[in-house]
């Protein structure tokens, strides 16, 4: 071993001497240019405070290693070149004088990454902060002690007399567990997904690795990998969490409530996956600051973690193209702009064709063609876009102002015609759906222990359908509009490192308009309602790493102005570390909701997005109220993660119109409730570069409508058993994932007889949801590869395949009277067929 090292050293010296002799005839260049060249070739950073502008020499040969080039530079100049971990090179002057400055690098003990903005203080009260590489330089004090501190880390003191002159020290700060109060489980399901002590799941798209079928961190697709979260029809506009409907979930984008969550009418998320920086998903026990939801809460924040870093990126896949731009416009402000648009205006890819076929099954679009027998043709146009803007501005040392704007739009235009008995019939369908919103945030840090945040936001949602048929020259026009204005004030009081108290006030004014018109026969219906609510919020948080207890409790006092009604909503999150590797968690909540989506007719809005928003009237449309409690256990050791969640949930005040019935309850207007008891399990193991997991979900979910017989029967969204699994491999810049999902079929209601009297066709049904569809099974695949050019431009290529086996999964079934035969017709809807997607992304 010693001989090997000696030979290596002699070889290095020999190559250095050879380089020197070979370069004697070359011209000299500035040391600064040589340093820049080495930085580009070896991806290192030089730090120096000395003057190198006057130094010129012959450049070392490029074939030399980094170590050999540094040896050469030291021999040819009056400087020392100190190599730290092949990442940073410190340049200092060769002198026998005692150095008056101290330099160093500060790293985190958690991930060994540099710590930016760490505070360095000398004993004579001189201050400085570390840069993005964790590097600092400071004048030595008369006294020998310096102090290094940063929020979330234990403060460290160092005796400067123990540090050699001209040496830059490496300082590692240990995490301060009392401040790291939230994260208890890292890498759940994939890198970039964590679980917090308050029961929430956190997704960081910028750090997201890969999941089966996903090559981007599509927010609403990613969250469906979490046990207890699924979509009964593969739509991100129909996400069911613990038996709830999609409208019972609260979606907030930078504080703006979003009423539209999907593009392509539910097949992809309406939120740009390359924009958000932090996504929180609460299945239960969320903060008292969140109201207007009886199921889950999903909050999306696009506020950048790195203020100073400018970013530009662009990408394209087989559905859309997007861009992202972030620029610091001053030392205290930056702007962030992101946009995405479908490419279907220019190109119809195989992915688009599969999505279109899936989205428009059994709608007015496909019904026209199915009801024609000869000479059918169509011309369709579909596009979507989303655009976001952020302005972030620091006002002095204590104030921050943030402006967020978002616009989402989907547009469909289909013209169809057919020749029947020597005459032409045609149908022109137009559908537009959009959501526009804004939020203005003012933050005031009164001192280190008190903070106030004021949010003023609005959200405007609209869906318009226009159907024109040549038969009778009929025109059907429908519009649903929501305008939501909100004001929220939050006060945060940090009484100690373990205990804090929060209080606040929230005002909401929601207006909903519904319009339906038909020209032949003439029909006109318009309704408009406005609801104003006030809420006072109080909550406390306690976290102690020594006793391993995290305890959050809160209460929300709601007052509904229109009904002169009070509703009190308590919330609870409790987490206790019974042992080093074992945690128990209790989550409980009581919540209410005044808005919901209902279906008047299945063919409303062309049968595509047939739901419309309505407000509670405290009678036929009650205020929905939910109660939920969960007892959870988690075990983590030796890269094993085992999580078990048991829950009970009851939601009162639901209407039959909000549940999507397509049986004998379809036209009834009755109210009731549903109850869910369930268990969710997750088993995960990480071995080197492999991460594998298996999840299982069990649900027992029943309706209860007292005015209907039978009053109790299975919920439309019941999936009794679901098993999902994945195997993920990550090494360097290559990632690959293969996963599968199996689930029992949804309930369906069958007719007593499958034939009907042609003169008086009526369907007589069995008891609601008396039968189950066939089980669902799907295999998904995805892979990405990332590389970087010499100019530090990053490239990423991705491939995904949904439903690799091309299995024909039936996801819904109902019965109707056929327009052609006047008999009973069985209508089936199927899942997405095998669908490939390719993406390419570039980051500057």
WORA-V495988 format. One record per pair of residues at least 12 apart in sequence whose ideal C-beta (glycine too) atoms are under 7 Angstrom apart, sorted by sequence separation. I is the first residue (numbers start at 1). J is the second residue. D is the distance in Angstrom with one decimal. If there is no record, write none. Layout:
<<I,J,D> <I,J,D>>
This chain:
<<60,72,4.4> <79,91,5.2> <80,92,4.8> <106,118,4.7> <117,129,5.0> <118,130,4.4> <126,138,6.4> <145,157,5.7> <146,158,5.3> <184,196,6.5> <192,204,4.9> <205,217,3.6> <229,241,5.2> <325,337,4.8> <390,402,7.0> <391,403,4.3> <441,453,6.6> <442,454,4.7> <490,502,6.6> <491,503,5.1> <574,586,4.4> <599,611,5.6> <632,644,6.6> <656,668,5.2> <657,669,6.4> <702,714,6.1> <703,715,5.6> <726,738,6.9> <751,763,5.1> <752,764,4.7> <784,796,6.1> <785,797,5.3> <815,827,6.9> <60,73,7.0> <70,83,6.0> <79,92,6.6> <90,103,6.5> <117,130,6.5> <126,139,6.4> <183,196,5.8> <184,197,4.9> <188,201,6.8> <228,241,6.3> <283,296,5.3> <311,324,6.6> <312,325,5.5> <390,403,6.9> <415,428,4.9> <465,478,4.5> <491,504,6.0> <514,527,5.0> <539,552,6.7> <540,553,5.9> <555,568,6.5> <556,569,4.2> <598,611,6.7> <632,645,4.4> <656,669,6.7> <682,695,4.8> <701,714,6.9> <702,715,6.2> <726,739,3.5> <751,764,6.3> <752,765,6.7> <784,797,6.8> <813,826,6.8> <814,827,5.5> <79,93,6.1> <80,94,6.0> <116,130,6.1> <145,159,6.1> <146,160,5.8> <182,196,4.2> <203,217,6.6> <211,225,5.7> <228,242,5.4> <282,296,5.9> <324,338,4.6> <390,404,5.3> <441,455,5.4> <490,504,4.3> <539,553,6.5> <555,569,6.8> <572,586,6.8> <573,587,5.6> <597,611,3.9> <598,612,6.3> <656,670,5.0> <681,695,6.4> <701,715,3.9> <725,739,6.2> <751,765,5.7> <752,766,5.8> <784,798,4.3> <813,827,7.0> <78,93,6.4> <79,94,6.3> <115,130,6.3> <116,131,6.7> <126,141,6.8> <144,159,5.1> <156,171,6.5> <182,197,5.7> <192,207,4.0> <221,236,6.4> <224,239,6.9> <281,296,6.7> <282,297,4.3> <311,326,4.4> <323,338,6.8> <414,429,4.7> <464,479,4.9> <489,504,5.1> <513,528,4.6> <539,554,2.8> <555,570,5.0> <572,587,6.8> <597,612,6.5> <630,645,5.9> <631,646,5.1> <681,696,4.6> <724,739,6.9> <725,740,5.6> <813,828,5.1> <78,94,5.0> <116,132,5.1> <120,136,5.2> <122,138,6.4> <144,160,5.2> <181,197,6.7> <182,198,6.7> <191,207,6.5> <192,208,3.6> <203,219,7.0> <220,236,3.7> <310,326,6.1> <323,339,5.7> <389,405,4.4> <439,455,6.0> <440,456,4.9> <488,504,6.7> <489,505,4.9> <538,554,6.5> <555,571,7.0> <572,588,4.3> <597,613,5.6> <598,614,5.5> <630,646,6.5> <655,671,5.4> <701,717,7.0> <749,765,5.3> <750,766,5.4> <782,798,6.9> <783,799,5.3> <88,105,6.4> <124,141,4.6> <144,161,4.6> <156,173,5.9> <191,208,7.0> <192,209,5.9> <281,298,5.4> <310,327,5.3> <322,339,6.4> <388,405,6.7> <413,430,5.2> <462,479,6.9> <463,480,5.1> <511,528,7.0> <512,529,5.6> <537,554,6.8> <538,555,5.7> <554,571,4.5> <630,647,4.0> <654,671,6.8> <680,697,5.0> <701,718,4.4> <724,741,4.7> <749,766,6.4> <782,799,6.8> <812,829,4.3> <114,132,6.9> <116,134,6.7> <120,138,5.6> <123,141,4.7> <124,142,6.0> <190,208,6.7> <191,209,3.8> <253,271,6.4> <310,328,6.0> <322,340,3.8> <388,406,4.9> <412,430,6.9> <439,457,3.9> <488,506,4.6> <553,571,6.9> <571,589,4.9> <595,613,6.0> <596,614,6.3> <629,647,6.9> <653,671,6.5> <654,672,6.0> <782,800,4.0> <810,828,5.6> <811,829,5.6> <57,76,4.8> <70,89,7.0> <114,133,5.1> <115,134,5.1> <122,141,3.7> <124,143,6.7> <154,173,6.5> <190,209,5.1> <203,222,5.9> <220,239,6.3> <279,298,7.0> <280,299,4.7> <412,431,4.4> <438,457,6.6> <462,481,4.8> <511,530,4.5> <537,556,5.4> <553,572,5.4> <628,647,6.5> <629,648,5.6> <654,673,6.2> <678,697,6.8> <679,698,4.7> <699,718,6.3> <723,742,4.9> <749,768,5.2> <781,800,6.7> <811,830,6.5> <32,52,5.9> <57,77,6.5> <66,86,6.7> <114,134,3.0> <123,143,3.8> <140,160,5.6> <153,173,3.9> <154,174,4.6> <190,210,6.4> <308,328,6.0> <320,340,5.3> <321,341,6.1> <387,407,4.8> <437,457,6.8> <438,458,5.9> <461,481,6.9> <486,506,7.0> <487,507,4.6> <570,590,5.5> <595,615,6.0> <628,648,6.9> <654,674,6.4> <678,698,5.7> <699,719,6.3> <749,769,5.7> <750,770,6.2> <781,801,4.6> <810,830,5.8> <811,831,5.2> <31,52,4.9> <32,53,6.6> <41,62,6.9> <84,105,6.3> <153,174,6.5> <190,211,5.2> <279,300,5.2> <320,341,6.0> <386,407,6.7> <411,432,5.1> <437,458,6.2> <461,482,4.2> <486,507,6.8> <509,530,6.7> <510,531,5.2> <535,556,5.5> <536,557,4.4> <552,573,4.2> <569,590,4.8> <594,615,6.1> <628,649,4.3> <652,673,4.5> <678,699,4.3> <699,720,6.0> <722,743,4.2> <748,769,6.8> <749,770,6.2> <750,771,5.3> <780,801,6.9> <809,830,6.3> <44,66,7.0> <55,77,5.7> <123,145,4.9> <153,175,6.0> <154,176,4.9> <189,211,6.8> <304,326,6.2> <320,342,4.9> <321,343,5.7> <386,408,4.7> <437,459,4.0> <486,508,5.0> <535,557,6.4> <569,591,5.5> <594,616,4.6> <651,673,6.0> <678,700,6.9> <698,720,6.8> <721,743,6.8> <747,769,3.4> <780,802,5.5> <808,830,5.6> <809,831,4.0> <148,171,5.8> <150,173,6.2> <152,175,6.5> <153,176,5.4> <278,301,4.5> <319,342,6.3> <320,343,6.0> <410,433,4.6> <437,460,6.8> <460,483,5.4> <509,532,5.0> <535,558,5.0> <551,574,5.3> <569,592,6.4> <626,649,6.7> <627,650,5.1> <650,673,6.3> <651,674,5.6> <676,699,6.0> <677,700,4.9> <698,721,6.0> <721,744,4.9> <748,771,5.3> <780,803,7.0> <781,804,5.3> <31,55,4.1> <42,66,4.8> <106,130,5.1> <122,146,5.2> <152,176,5.8> <237,261,5.8> <276,300,5.1> <277,301,6.0> <319,343,7.0> <385,409,5.5> <435,459,6.8> <436,460,4.9> <484,508,6.8> <485,509,4.7> <626,650,6.7> <719,743,5.1> <720,744,4.8> <780,804,6.5> <31,56,6.8> <34,59,5.1> <121,146,6.7> <148,173,6.7> <201,226,5.7> <236,261,6.2> <237,262,3.8> <276,301,6.6> <277,302,5.9> <384,409,6.3> <409,434,4.4> <459,484,4.4> <508,533,4.9> <533,558,6.1> <534,559,4.6> <550,575,4.2> <567,592,5.0> <626,651,4.5> <650,675,4.8> <676,701,4.5> <697,722,4.5> <719,744,6.0> <747,772,6.1> <748,773,5.7> <778,803,5.3> <779,804,4.4> <30,56,5.5> <31,57,6.5> <120,146,6.3> <121,147,4.7> <236,262,4.5> <276,302,5.2> <277,303,6.3> <384,410,4.4> <408,434,6.2> <435,461,4.7> <458,484,6.6> <484,510,4.9> <533,559,6.8> <779,805,5.3> <29,56,6.3> <107,134,6.0> <152,179,4.7> <235,262,6.6> <275,302,5.2> <277,304,6.1> <307,334,6.5> <408,435,4.6> <458,485,5.0> <507,534,5.6> <533,560,5.3> <534,561,6.8> <549,576,5.4> <624,651,6.1> <625,652,5.1> <649,676,4.5> <674,701,6.3> <675,702,5.9> <696,723,5.3> <719,746,6.6> <745,772,4.5> <746,773,5.3> <806,833,6.0> <28,56,4.4> <105,133,7.0> <106,134,4.3> <120,148,5.5> <151,179,6.4> <152,180,5.9> <237,265,6.8> <238,266,6.2> <277,305,5.8> <383,411,5.6> <434,462,5.6> <482,510,6.9> <483,511,4.7> <533,561,6.7> <548,576,6.4> <596,624,6.5> <624,652,6.9> <625,653,5.7> <674,702,6.6> <718,746,6.8> <744,772,6.5> <745,773,3.1> <803,831,6.9> <806,834,3.9> <28,57,5.4> <50,79,6.8> <105,134,4.8> <237,266,3.4> <271,300,6.0> <407,436,4.9> <457,486,4.9> <506,535,4.4> <532,561,4.2> <548,577,3.0> <594,623,5.8> <624,653,4.2> <648,677,5.5> <674,703,5.1> <695,724,4.9> <718,747,5.8> <745,774,5.3> <778,807,6.4> <803,832,5.8> <28,58,5.5> <29,59,5.7> <105,135,5.5> <118,148,5.9> <119,149,4.9> <236,266,5.6> <382,412,4.9> <433,463,4.5> <482,512,5.3> <532,562,6.5> <623,653,5.7> <624,654,6.2> <745,775,5.6> <777,807,5.8> <802,832,5.7> <803,833,6.2> <804,834,6.6> <38,69,6.2> <118,149,7.0> <119,150,6.5> <235,266,3.3> <318,349,4.1> <406,437,5.3> <456,487,5.4> <505,536,5.8> <506,537,6.8> <531,562,5.5> <592,623,5.6> <593,624,4.4> <622,653,3.7> <647,678,5.6> <672,703,5.9> <673,704,5.3> <694,725,4.4> <716,747,6.4> <744,775,5.5> <745,776,6.6> <778,809,6.5> <803,834,4.9> <26,58,4.9> <104,136,6.1> <118,150,4.3> <235,267,6.6> <236,268,6.7> <304,336,6.6> <319,351,5.7> <381,413,4.6> <432,464,5.0> <481,513,4.4> <592,624,6.6> <672,704,5.3> <693,725,6.6> <743,775,6.5> <777,809,6.8> <803,835,6.5> <103,136,6.7> <236,269,5.2> <318,351,3.8> <319,352,6.2> <405,438,4.8> <455,488,4.3> <504,537,4.5> <592,625,4.8> <646,679,5.3> <672,705,3.7> <693,726,5.8> <714,747,4.7> <742,775,6.5> <743,776,4.5> <776,809,4.8> <801,834,6.7> <802,835,4.4> <103,137,4.5> <302,336,6.7> <318,352,6.9> <380,414,4.4> <404,438,6.6> <431,465,5.0> <480,514,5.5> <503,537,6.3> <558,592,6.3> <560,594,6.9> <621,655,6.1> <672,706,6.6> <692,726,6.8> <742,776,6.8> <23,58,4.2> <115,150,5.6> <404,439,4.7> <454,489,5.4> <503,538,5.0> <591,626,5.1> <645,680,4.3> <670,705,5.3> <692,727,4.7> <742,777,5.0> <801,836,5.2> <101,137,5.5> <102,138,5.6> <189,225,5.2> <319,355,7.0> <378,414,6.4> <379,415,4.8> <430,466,4.4> <479,515,4.4> <774,810,5.8> <101,138,6.8> <378,415,6.8> <403,440,5.5> <453,490,4.4> <478,515,6.8> <502,539,5.0> <590,627,5.5> <644,681,5.5> <670,707,5.1> <690,727,6.9> <691,728,4.5> <741,778,5.0> <773,810,5.3> <800,837,4.8> <101,139,5.8> <102,140,5.3> <344,382,5.6> <345,383,5.4> <378,416,4.3> <429,467,5.4> <452,490,7.0> <478,516,5.3> <643,681,7.0> <670,708,6.0> <740,778,6.8> <22,61,7.0> <52,91,6.8> <100,139,6.1> <101,140,6.6> <274,313,6.5> <344,383,5.7> <402,441,4.2> <452,491,5.3> <501,540,5.0> <589,628,5.5> <643,682,4.3> <690,729,5.6> <740,779,4.9> <799,838,5.6> <100,140,5.7> <250,290,6.2> <377,417,5.9> <428,468,4.4> <477,517,4.7> <588,628,6.9> <689,729,5.7> <773,813,6.1> <798,838,6.9> <19,60,5.7> <47,88,6.0> <50,91,6.2> <220,261,6.3> <242,283,6.4> <274,315,6.5> <342,383,4.7> <401,442,5.7> <451,492,4.5> <500,541,4.9> <588,629,4.4> <642,683,5.6> <674,715,5.4> <689,730,5.5> <739,780,5.3> <798,839,4.2> <19,61,4.7> <44,86,6.6> <45,87,6.8> <50,92,6.6> <106,148,6.3> <241,283,5.9> <250,292,6.0> <342,384,4.9> <376,418,4.5> <427,469,4.9> <476,518,5.3> <689,731,4.5> <44,87,6.0> <45,88,5.2> <46,89,4.7> <47,90,5.3> <48,91,3.6> <50,93,4.9> <250,293,3.5> <375,418,5.7> <400,443,4.2> <450,493,5.5> <499,542,5.1> <587,630,4.5> <641,684,4.1> <665,708,7.0> <738,781,5.3> <797,840,5.6> <44,88,6.6> <102,146,6.9> <249,293,6.3> <341,385,4.3> <374,418,6.9> <375,419,3.9> <399,443,6.8> <426,470,4.5> <449,493,6.6> <474,518,6.9> <475,519,4.7> <498,542,6.1> <19,64,6.0> <44,89,5.6> <46,91,6.1> <88,133,6.3> <248,293,6.5> <340,385,6.5> <374,419,6.1> <399,444,5.5> <425,470,5.3> <449,494,4.6> <474,519,6.5> <498,543,5.8> <586,631,5.9> <640,685,5.6> <737,782,5.1> <796,841,4.3> <31,77,6.6> <248,294,4.9> <249,295,5.0> <254,300,6.9> <339,385,6.9> <340,386,5.1> <372,418,3.9> <374,420,6.8> <398,444,6.2> <425,471,6.2> <474,520,5.1> <498,544,5.1> <639,685,6.2> <88,135,6.8> <248,295,3.8> <249,296,4.8> <250,297,4.7> <251,298,5.0> <252,299,4.7> <253,300,4.7> <254,301,6.1> <339,386,6.9> <369,416,6.5> <398,445,4.7> <473,520,6.6> <585,632,4.1> <639,686,4.2> <736,783,4.3> <795,842,5.5> <221,269,6.4> <252,300,6.6> <254,302,5.9> <274,322,6.1> <339,387,4.6> <368,416,4.9> <372,420,6.8> <472,520,5.2> <639,687,6.8> <735,783,6.5> <15,64,6.3> <220,269,4.2> <249,298,6.4> <275,324,6.2> <365,414,5.4> <584,633,5.7> <620,669,6.4> <622,671,5.7> <656,705,6.8> <735,784,4.9> <793,842,6.5> <794,843,4.2> <218,268,6.3> <219,269,5.0> <244,294,6.9> <272,322,6.0> <274,324,5.3> <338,388,4.9> <218,269,4.8> <244,295,3.4> <268,319,6.7> <583,634,4.7> <734,785,5.3> <793,844,5.8> <16,68,5.6> <20,72,6.9> <49,101,6.8> <219,271,5.1> <337,389,5.5> <733,785,6.1> <763,815,5.6> <15,68,5.7> <19,72,6.2> <242,295,7.0> <582,635,5.4> <716,769,6.8> <733,786,4.1> <219,273,6.5> <241,295,5.2> <336,390,4.0> <581,635,5.9> <713,767,6.3> <733,787,6.0> <763,817,7.0> <12,67,6.8> <16,71,5.5> <218,273,5.0> <226,281,6.7> <228,283,5.8> <241,296,4.3> <335,390,6.7> <563,618,4.7> <581,636,5.5> <661,716,6.8> <713,768,4.7> <714,769,4.3> <12,68,5.5> <16,72,5.4> <217,273,4.7> <335,391,5.5> <581,637,4.2> <660,716,5.9> <713,769,5.3> <761,817,4.6> <216,273,4.3> <219,276,6.7> <598,655,6.3> <659,716,5.4> <710,767,6.0> <102,160,5.7> <115,173,6.3> <216,274,7.0> <223,281,5.4> <334,392,5.2> <599,657,5.9> <12,71,6.9> <333,392,6.3> <368,427,4.9> <598,657,3.8> <219,279,5.7> <333,393,4.2> <598,658,5.0> <602,662,6.4> <102,163,6.6> <332,393,6.4> <333,394,6.9> <533,594,6.7> <597,658,6.2> <599,660,6.1> <756,817,6.9> <761,822,5.1> <763,824,5.9> <332,394,4.0> <596,658,5.0> <761,823,6.9> <105,168,6.5> <107,170,6.7> <109,172,5.2> <275,338,4.4> <531,594,5.5> <104,168,5.4> <109,173,6.4> <274,338,7.0> <365,429,6.1> <751,815,5.4> <758,822,4.4> <103,168,4.3> <104,169,4.2> <105,170,5.3> <106,171,4.9> <107,172,5.1> <108,173,6.3> <109,174,4.9> <110,175,5.4> <364,429,5.8> <746,811,7.0> <748,813,4.7> <758,823,6.8> <99,165,4.3> <104,170,6.9> <105,171,6.9> <109,175,6.1> <272,338,5.2> <746,812,6.7> <98,165,5.8> <99,166,5.7> <104,171,5.4> <106,173,6.3> <756,823,5.8> <205,273,5.7> <272,340,5.0> <755,823,6.5> <756,824,5.0> <755,824,6.4> <754,824,5.4> <205,276,5.2> <206,277,6.0> <204,277,6.8> <751,824,6.0> <92,166,4.4> <204,278,6.0> <202,278,6.7> <203,279,4.2> <202,279,6.9> <90,168,4.5> <202,280,5.7> <200,280,5.0> <201,281,4.5> <200,281,6.1> <219,300,6.5> <200,282,4.8> <199,282,6.8> <84,168,6.6> <531,615,5.0> <199,284,6.1> <510,595,6.4> <80,166,5.8> <82,168,6.1> <84,170,6.6> <199,285,5.0> <302,388,6.8> <529,615,4.7> <663,749,3.8> <198,285,6.7> <45,133,6.0> <47,135,5.4> <49,137,5.7> <267,355,5.1> <302,390,6.1> <303,392,6.9> <264,355,5.5> <267,358,6.6> <267,359,5.8> <265,359,5.0> <264,359,5.8> <514,612,5.8> <303,402,6.9> <512,613,5.4> <664,765,4.6> <512,614,6.0> <663,765,5.2> <364,467,6.5> <512,615,5.0> <665,768,6.3> <664,768,6.9> <510,615,6.5> <663,768,5.8> <275,388,6.2> <272,386,5.9> <270,386,5.9> <272,388,6.7> <264,384,6.6> <263,384,4.5> <478,604,6.3> <478,605,5.9> <482,613,5.0> <480,612,4.1> <480,613,5.9> <270,408,4.7> <467,606,6.4> <465,605,4.3> <465,606,5.5> <463,605,6.2> <265,410,6.6> <463,609,6.1> <263,410,5.9> <256,404,6.9> <260,408,5.5> <254,404,4.1> <256,406,6.4> <662,814,3.8> <253,406,5.8> <260,433,5.9> <431,605,6.4> <260,435,3.9> <431,606,5.5> <259,435,5.6> <433,609,6.1> <258,435,5.9> <429,606,5.2> <431,608,6.1> <258,437,7.0> <256,437,3.8> <256,438,6.8> <256,439,4.9> <255,439,4.3> <254,439,5.5> <255,441,6.7> <255,455,4.9> <259,459,6.5> <256,457,5.1> <258,459,6.7> <260,461,5.9> <289,490,6.5> <255,457,5.3> <257,459,5.0> <259,461,3.6> <256,459,5.3> <289,504,6.3> <291,506,6.8> <292,508,7.0> <259,482,5.4> <257,484,5.5> <364,603,6.3> <365,606,6.5> <364,606,4.3> <363,606,5.7> <364,607,5.2> <291,535,5.7> <363,607,3.9> <362,607,6.9> <363,608,5.0> <289,537,5.5> <360,608,6.5> <288,537,4.8> <288,539,4.9> <287,539,6.6> <291,556,5.9> <288,554,3.3> <287,554,6.4> <288,555,5.9> <291,558,6.7> <288,556,4.2> <288,569,6.9> <288,571,4.9> <287,571,6.8> <286,571,6.8> <285,571,6.2> <285,572,6.1> <285,573,4.4> <294,591,5.2> <293,591,6.0> <294,592,6.8> <294,593,4.7> <293,593,5.7> <292,593,5.5> <285,587,3.2> <292,594,6.6> <284,587,4.3> <285,588,6.2> <286,589,6.7> <292,595,6.7> <285,589,5.3> <284,589,6.0> <179,497,6.4> <178,497,4.9> <178,498,6.2> <294,624,4.8> <294,625,6.8> <294,626,3.6> <265,608,5.3> <265,609,5.6> <284,628,5.1> <248,593,6.5> <284,630,5.0> <247,596,5.3> <247,597,4.0> <197,550,4.2> <198,552,5.9> <259,613,6.5> <294,651,5.2> <181,543,3.7> <284,647,6.6> <178,545,5.0> <177,545,3.5> <181,550,6.3> <199,573,5.8> <198,573,4.5> <197,575,4.3> <199,585,6.2> <199,587,4.8> <184,575,7.0> <184,583,6.3> <242,647,6.5> <243,649,6.6> <242,649,5.4> <244,651,6.8> <245,658,6.2> <245,659,6.9> <243,674,6.2> <243,676,4.0> <242,676,5.6> <242,678,6.4> <371,819,5.6> <185,634,6.5> <371,820,6.3> <185,636,6.2> <228,680,4.7> <188,641,7.0> <227,680,3.8> <227,681,6.8> <227,682,5.6> <185,641,6.3> <243,699,6.3> <243,701,4.3> <362,827,5.4> <362,829,5.8> <227,695,4.5> <361,829,5.1> <228,697,5.9> <227,697,5.2> <243,715,5.8> <243,717,6.0> <358,832,4.8> <240,717,4.7> <354,832,6.2> <354,833,5.4> <354,835,4.3> <351,835,5.8> <232,717,5.2> <351,836,6.5> <350,836,6.5> <351,837,5.1> <230,719,6.5> <230,722,6.6> <187,686,7.0> <225,724,6.9> <187,691,6.9> <189,693,6.0> <212,726,5.1> <232,746,5.8> <211,726,6.8> <210,728,6.2> <318,837,5.1> <317,837,5.6> <318,838,5.8> <209,730,5.8> <317,838,6.4> <317,839,3.9> <316,839,7.0> <315,839,6.2> <316,840,5.8> <210,735,4.4> <212,737,4.7> <315,840,6.4> <209,735,5.7> <211,737,5.8> <212,738,5.9> <213,739,7.0> <315,841,3.7> <210,737,4.7> <212,739,2.8> <313,841,6.4> <314,842,5.8> <313,842,6.5> <313,843,4.3> <313,844,6.8> <312,844,4.3> <190,728,6.3> <191,730,6.9> <213,780,3.2> <215,782,5.2> <212,780,4.1> <213,781,6.9> <214,782,5.8> <212,781,6.4> <213,782,5.6> <215,784,5.7> <212,782,5.9> <210,782,5.7> <210,784,5.9> <234,811,6.8> <233,811,5.2> <232,811,6.8> <233,812,6.4> <215,798,3.2> <215,799,6.9> <215,800,4.7> <214,800,6.5> <213,800,5.5> <213,802,4.9> <234,831,5.4> <234,832,5.7> <215,837,6.8> <216,839,6.5> <215,839,5.1> <40,790,6.2>>
